[in-house]
Amino acid sequence: MSNHSLTDTELWHAVRNDDASAFNMLFDRYWIRLYKTAHFYLDDREVCAEAVNDVFVSIWNRRKELEIVSFCTFMQTSVRYQIYKRRKAVKLEVIFKENLVDDAHFQLNDGEIKIQQTEIDIRLNGHLDKLPKRCQEIFELSRFDNLSNQEIAERLNISKRTVENQLALAVKHLRLCFKHICILLFAYLFM
């Protein structure tokens, strides 16, 4: 049997047994497809390539512990999450710098900003990760891609009402996150 006729599942089992050639075959099979997915969400070639490579590095490093049923679905979800994390980090950095650094009362150096950003990212990621995957996807399309509820419904082939319900759930859940972040910033700035 030719290695090119092996299924993703067969290749993944070989990867789990430390077969680097099977990993290379999966890499060759999926890299372009994942790059196109990343580029759909973010128009930055370097960041997209970095995100795809990070996904592959991560699965190689975690090959013994990952239980992947559908390799294609897992990889597509992983690359979307990588892009989401990168976009969120950029948006948080811009918001954080605009709101705090430009304020004459709170001039912070870059080190302090990075420490605070890291703490905010950790807390926000923790709260976002607790949302159901579909809810996360709808929230991302709404808040980061600026799609209307109708556009999201059409893209995901679900009802507009479902989109509205999922967004309401996400916003309700994230209010707690923002409450903690505001308390963290307030405590740090007025210590």
NUNUTOR-903803 format. One record per residue (C-alpha): residue in three letters; x, y, z; residue number from 1; chain. Coordinates in nm, 4 decimals. Example, Ala and Ser with C-alpha at 12.3 -4.5 7.8 and 13.67 -1.06 7.14 Angstrom:
residues 2
(site 'ALA'; (1.2300; -0.4500; 0.7800); 1; 'A')
(site 'SER'; (1.3670; -0.1060; 0.7140); 2; 'A')
end
This chain:
residues 191
(site 'MET'; (0.0000; 0.0000; 0.0000); 1; 'A')
(site 'SER'; (0.1333; 0.3411; -0.0982); 2; 'A')
(site 'ASN'; (0.1820; 0.6000; 0.1756); 3; 'A')
(site 'HIS'; (-0.0195; 0.8479; -0.0347); 4; 'A')
(site 'SER'; (-0.3261; 0.6243; -0.0115); 5; 'A')
(site 'LEU'; (-0.3192; 0.6187; 0.3677); 6; 'A')
(site 'THR'; (-0.6137; 0.7877; 0.5362); 7; 'A')
(site 'ASP'; (-0.5752; 1.0741; 0.7800); 8; 'A')
(site 'THR'; (-0.6649; 0.8372; 1.0614); 9; 'A')
(site 'GLU'; (-0.3954; 0.5898; 0.9623); 10; 'A')
(site 'LEU'; (-0.1390; 0.8668; 0.9315); 11; 'A')
(site 'TRP'; (-0.2412; 1.0135; 1.2674); 12; 'A')
(site 'HIS'; (-0.1969; 0.6756; 1.4373); 13; 'A')
(site 'ALA'; (0.1511; 0.6553; 1.2844); 14; 'A')
(site 'VAL'; (0.2277; 1.0084; 1.4079); 15; 'A')
(site 'ARG'; (0.1221; 0.9066; 1.7570); 16; 'A')
(site 'ASN'; (0.3848; 0.6328; 1.7280); 17; 'A')
(site 'ASP'; (0.6521; 0.8946; 1.6474); 18; 'A')
(site 'ASP'; (0.6481; 0.8466; 1.2693); 19; 'A')
(site 'ALA'; (0.7901; 1.1757; 1.1362); 20; 'A')
(site 'SER'; (0.7279; 1.0796; 0.7737); 21; 'A')
(site 'ALA'; (0.3550; 1.0333; 0.8463); 22; 'A')
(site 'PHE'; (0.3569; 1.3746; 1.0124); 23; 'A')
(site 'ASN'; (0.5235; 1.5246; 0.7032); 24; 'A')
(site 'MET'; (0.2542; 1.3696; 0.4844); 25; 'A')
(site 'LEU'; (-0.0197; 1.5247; 0.6967); 26; 'A')
(site 'PHE'; (0.1682; 1.8544; 0.6888); 27; 'A')
(site 'ASP'; (0.1895; 1.8431; 0.3076); 28; 'A')
(site 'ARG'; (-0.1737; 1.7372; 0.2811); 29; 'A')
(site 'TYR'; (-0.3127; 2.0150; 0.5030); 30; 'A')
(site 'TRP'; (-0.0750; 2.3117; 0.5125); 31; 'A')
(site 'ILE'; (-0.2189; 2.4985; 0.2095); 32; 'A')
(site 'ARG'; (-0.5791; 2.4290; 0.3125); 33; 'A')
(site 'LEU'; (-0.5154; 2.5573; 0.6650); 34; 'A')
(site 'TYR'; (-0.3313; 2.8610; 0.5335); 35; 'A')
(site 'LYS'; (-0.6324; 2.9482; 0.3156); 36; 'A')
(site 'THR'; (-0.8605; 2.9122; 0.6176); 37; 'A')
(site 'ALA'; (-0.6362; 3.1409; 0.8214); 38; 'A')
(site 'HIS'; (-0.6154; 3.3924; 0.5360); 39; 'A')
(site 'PHE'; (-0.9958; 3.3988; 0.5144); 40; 'A')
(site 'TYR'; (-1.0044; 3.5375; 0.8688); 41; 'A')
(site 'LEU'; (-0.6913; 3.7503; 0.8631); 42; 'A')
(site 'ASP'; (-0.5267; 3.9249; 0.5687); 43; 'A')
(site 'ASP'; (-0.1680; 3.8979; 0.6902); 44; 'A')
(site 'ARG'; (0.0383; 3.6333; 0.5141); 45; 'A')
(site 'GLU'; (0.3121; 3.6148; 0.7757); 46; 'A')
(site 'VAL'; (0.0742; 3.5817; 1.0693); 47; 'A')
(site 'CYS'; (-0.1334; 3.3222; 0.8833); 48; 'A')
(site 'ALA'; (0.1718; 3.1110; 0.8022); 49; 'A')
(site 'GLU'; (0.2913; 3.1429; 1.1617); 50; 'A')
(site 'ALA'; (-0.0504; 3.0332; 1.2929); 51; 'A')
(site 'VAL'; (-0.0575; 2.7252; 1.0688); 52; 'A')
(site 'ASN'; (0.2960; 2.6302; 1.1659); 53; 'A')
(site 'ASP'; (0.2097; 2.6762; 1.5346); 54; 'A')
(site 'VAL'; (-0.0810; 2.4342; 1.4945); 55; 'A')
(site 'PHE'; (0.1465; 2.1704; 1.3441); 56; 'A')
(site 'VAL'; (0.4141; 2.2223; 1.6101); 57; 'A')
(site 'SER'; (0.1488; 2.1914; 1.8786); 58; 'A')
(site 'ILE'; (0.0063; 1.8649; 1.7490); 59; 'A')
(site 'TRP'; (0.3526; 1.7164; 1.7106); 60; 'A')
(site 'ASN'; (0.4413; 1.8147; 2.0670); 61; 'A')
(site 'ARG'; (0.1108; 1.6811; 2.2013); 62; 'A')
(site 'ARG'; (0.0814; 1.3784; 1.9707); 63; 'A')
(site 'LYS'; (0.0819; 1.1282; 2.2576); 64; 'A')
(site 'GLU'; (-0.2025; 1.2970; 2.4462); 65; 'A')
(site 'LEU'; (-0.4299; 1.4147; 2.1637); 66; 'A')
(site 'GLU'; (-0.7240; 1.1976; 2.0677); 67; 'A')
(site 'ILE'; (-0.8215; 1.3181; 1.7203); 68; 'A')
(site 'VAL'; (-1.1253; 1.1602; 1.5592); 69; 'A')
(site 'SER'; (-1.1492; 1.3819; 1.2499); 70; 'A')
(site 'PHE'; (-0.8072; 1.5219; 1.1631); 71; 'A')
(site 'CYS'; (-0.9440; 1.7702; 0.9093); 72; 'A')
(site 'THR'; (-1.2015; 1.9139; 1.1511); 73; 'A')
(site 'PHE'; (-0.9499; 1.9286; 1.4341); 74; 'A')
(site 'MET'; (-0.6973; 2.1142; 1.2218); 75; 'A')
(site 'GLN'; (-0.9507; 2.3623; 1.0838); 76; 'A')
(site 'THR'; (-1.0741; 2.4396; 1.4343); 77; 'A')
(site 'SER'; (-0.7189; 2.4703; 1.5648); 78; 'A')
(site 'VAL'; (-0.6098; 2.7181; 1.2990); 79; 'A')
(site 'ARG'; (-0.9245; 2.9294; 1.3478); 80; 'A')
(site 'TYR'; (-0.8502; 2.9380; 1.7196); 81; 'A')
(site 'GLN'; (-0.4890; 3.0444; 1.6527); 82; 'A')
(site 'ILE'; (-0.6097; 3.3295; 1.4306); 83; 'A')
(site 'TYR'; (-0.8726; 3.4253; 1.6877); 84; 'A')
(site 'LYS'; (-0.6078; 3.4440; 1.9610); 85; 'A')
(site 'ARG'; (-0.3820; 3.6594; 1.7458); 86; 'A')
(site 'ARG'; (-0.6620; 3.8970; 1.6445); 87; 'A')
(site 'LYS'; (-0.7835; 3.9246; 2.0015); 88; 'A')
(site 'ALA'; (-0.4341; 3.9999; 2.1281); 89; 'A')
(site 'VAL'; (-0.3903; 4.2777; 1.8713); 90; 'A')
(site 'LYS'; (-0.7306; 4.4299; 1.9523); 91; 'A')
(site 'LEU'; (-0.6686; 4.4136; 2.3272); 92; 'A')
(site 'GLU'; (-0.3284; 4.5756; 2.2834); 93; 'A')
(site 'VAL'; (-0.4776; 4.8630; 2.0841); 94; 'A')
(site 'ILE'; (-0.7662; 4.9135; 2.3276); 95; 'A')
(site 'PHE'; (-0.5386; 4.8877; 2.6290); 96; 'A')
(site 'LYS'; (-0.2862; 5.1368; 2.4954); 97; 'A')
(site 'GLU'; (-0.5510; 5.3842; 2.3835); 98; 'A')
(site 'ASN'; (-0.7327; 5.3766; 2.7151); 99; 'A')
(site 'LEU'; (-0.4381; 5.3759; 2.9540); 100; 'A')
(site 'VAL'; (-0.1166; 5.4902; 2.7946); 101; 'A')
(site 'ASP'; (-0.2629; 5.8016; 2.6341); 102; 'A')
(site 'ASP'; (-0.4262; 5.9054; 2.9604); 103; 'A')
(site 'ALA'; (-0.2048; 6.1699; 3.1252); 104; 'A')
(site 'HIS'; (-0.2794; 6.0317; 3.4711); 105; 'A')
(site 'PHE'; (-0.1583; 5.6831; 3.3952); 106; 'A')
(site 'GLN'; (0.1690; 5.6844; 3.2080); 107; 'A')
(site 'LEU'; (0.2968; 5.3260; 3.2130); 108; 'A')
(site 'ASN'; (0.6144; 5.1845; 3.0671); 109; 'A')
(site 'ASP'; (0.6130; 4.9004; 2.8126); 110; 'A')
(site 'GLY'; (0.7024; 4.6385; 3.0750); 111; 'A')
(site 'GLU'; (0.4064; 4.7295; 3.2929); 112; 'A')
(site 'ILE'; (0.1751; 4.7271; 2.9922); 113; 'A')
(site 'LYS'; (0.2940; 4.3798; 2.8890); 114; 'A')
(site 'ILE'; (0.2450; 4.2439; 3.2400); 115; 'A')
(site 'GLN'; (-0.1058; 4.3856; 3.2580); 116; 'A')
(site 'GLN'; (-0.1885; 4.2629; 2.9079); 117; 'A')
(site 'THR'; (-0.0709; 3.9152; 2.9977); 118; 'A')
(site 'GLU'; (-0.2910; 3.9093; 3.3059); 119; 'A')
(site 'ILE'; (-0.5889; 4.0335; 3.1058); 120; 'A')
(site 'ASP'; (-0.5264; 3.7807; 2.8270); 121; 'A')
(site 'ILE'; (-0.5077; 3.4935; 3.0743); 122; 'A')
(site 'ARG'; (-0.8341; 3.5911; 3.2403); 123; 'A')
(site 'LEU'; (-1.0148; 3.6655; 2.9143); 124; 'A')
(site 'ASN'; (-0.8949; 3.3431; 2.7499); 125; 'A')
(site 'GLY'; (-1.0112; 3.1469; 3.0506); 126; 'A')
(site 'HIS'; (-1.3597; 3.2921; 3.0234); 127; 'A')
(site 'LEU'; (-1.3809; 3.2622; 2.6440); 128; 'A')
(site 'ASP'; (-1.2664; 2.9002; 2.6554); 129; 'A')
(site 'LYS'; (-1.5621; 2.8179; 2.8792); 130; 'A')
(site 'LEU'; (-1.8073; 2.9154; 2.6062); 131; 'A')
(site 'PRO'; (-1.9342; 2.6384; 2.3780); 132; 'A')
(site 'LYS'; (-1.7358; 2.6199; 2.0519); 133; 'A')
(site 'ARG'; (-2.0320; 2.7302; 1.8349); 134; 'A')
(site 'CYS'; (-2.0978; 3.0208; 2.0705); 135; 'A')
(site 'GLN'; (-1.7306; 3.1249; 2.0479); 136; 'A')
(site 'GLU'; (-1.7467; 3.1106; 1.6686); 137; 'A')
(site 'ILE'; (-2.0640; 3.3231; 1.6538); 138; 'A')
(site 'PHE'; (-1.9186; 3.5744; 1.8988); 139; 'A')
(site 'GLU'; (-1.5978; 3.5991; 1.6941); 140; 'A')
(site 'LEU'; (-1.7874; 3.6514; 1.3686); 141; 'A')
(site 'SER'; (-1.9981; 3.9206; 1.5310); 142; 'A')
(site 'ARG'; (-1.7406; 4.1120; 1.7322); 143; 'A')
(site 'PHE'; (-1.4163; 4.0579; 1.5414); 144; 'A')
(site 'ASP'; (-1.5370; 4.0136; 1.1826); 145; 'A')
(site 'ASN'; (-1.8189; 4.2687; 1.2288); 146; 'A')
(site 'LEU'; (-2.0770; 4.0515; 1.0563); 147; 'A')
(site 'SER'; (-2.4454; 4.1198; 1.1115); 148; 'A')
(site 'ASN'; (-2.6617; 3.8577; 1.2789); 149; 'A')
(site 'GLN'; (-2.8205; 3.7821; 0.9414); 150; 'A')
(site 'GLU'; (-2.4794; 3.7371; 0.7750); 151; 'A')
(site 'ILE'; (-2.3685; 3.5022; 1.0525); 152; 'A')
(site 'ALA'; (-2.6916; 3.3027; 1.0225); 153; 'A')
(site 'GLU'; (-2.6414; 3.2656; 0.6467); 154; 'A')
(site 'ARG'; (-2.2727; 3.1750; 0.6771); 155; 'A')
(site 'LEU'; (-2.3345; 2.9093; 0.9451); 156; 'A')
(site 'ASN'; (-2.6670; 2.7939; 0.7987); 157; 'A')
(site 'ILE'; (-2.8576; 2.8579; 1.1218); 158; 'A')
(site 'SER'; (-3.1477; 3.0848; 1.2114); 159; 'A')
(site 'LYS'; (-3.0994; 3.4510; 1.2959); 160; 'A')
(site 'ARG'; (-3.2723; 3.3847; 1.6286); 161; 'A')
(site 'THR'; (-3.0102; 3.1187; 1.7134); 162; 'A')
(site 'VAL'; (-2.7372; 3.3733; 1.6429); 163; 'A')
(site 'GLU'; (-2.9084; 3.6278; 1.8698); 164; 'A')
(site 'ASN'; (-2.9478; 3.3717; 2.1485); 165; 'A')
(site 'GLN'; (-2.5832; 3.2634; 2.1253); 166; 'A')
(site 'LEU'; (-2.4608; 3.6244; 2.1305); 167; 'A')
(site 'ALA'; (-2.6765; 3.7000; 2.4325); 168; 'A')
(site 'LEU'; (-2.5292; 3.3943; 2.6067); 169; 'A')
(site 'ALA'; (-2.1728; 3.5025; 2.5197); 170; 'A')
(site 'VAL'; (-2.2245; 3.8618; 2.6333); 171; 'A')
(site 'LYS'; (-2.3831; 3.7504; 2.9589); 172; 'A')
(site 'HIS'; (-2.0956; 3.5126; 3.0230); 173; 'A')
(site 'LEU'; (-1.8282; 3.7704; 2.9358); 174; 'A')
(site 'ARG'; (-1.9730; 4.0423; 3.1596); 175; 'A')
(site 'LEU'; (-1.8214; 3.8534; 3.4515); 176; 'A')
(site 'CYS'; (-1.4873; 3.8520; 3.2712); 177; 'A')
(site 'PHE'; (-1.4907; 4.2267; 3.2124); 178; 'A')
(site 'LYS'; (-1.5920; 4.2866; 3.5708); 179; 'A')
(site 'HIS'; (-1.2815; 4.0975; 3.6884); 180; 'A')
(site 'ILE'; (-1.0587; 4.2775; 3.4394); 181; 'A')
(site 'CYS'; (-1.1837; 4.6198; 3.5527); 182; 'A')
(site 'ILE'; (-1.1246; 4.5269; 3.9162); 183; 'A')
(site 'LEU'; (-0.7730; 4.4027; 3.8277); 184; 'A')
(site 'LEU'; (-0.6874; 4.7236; 3.6409); 185; 'A')
(site 'PHE'; (-0.8374; 4.9451; 3.9090); 186; 'A')
(site 'ALA'; (-0.6486; 4.7658; 4.1855); 187; 'A')
(site 'TYR'; (-0.3200; 4.7863; 3.9954); 188; 'A')
(site 'LEU'; (-0.3511; 5.1508; 3.8946); 189; 'A')
(site 'PHE'; (-0.4479; 5.2785; 4.2398); 190; 'A')
(site 'MET'; (-0.2083; 5.0738; 4.4515); 191; 'A')
end
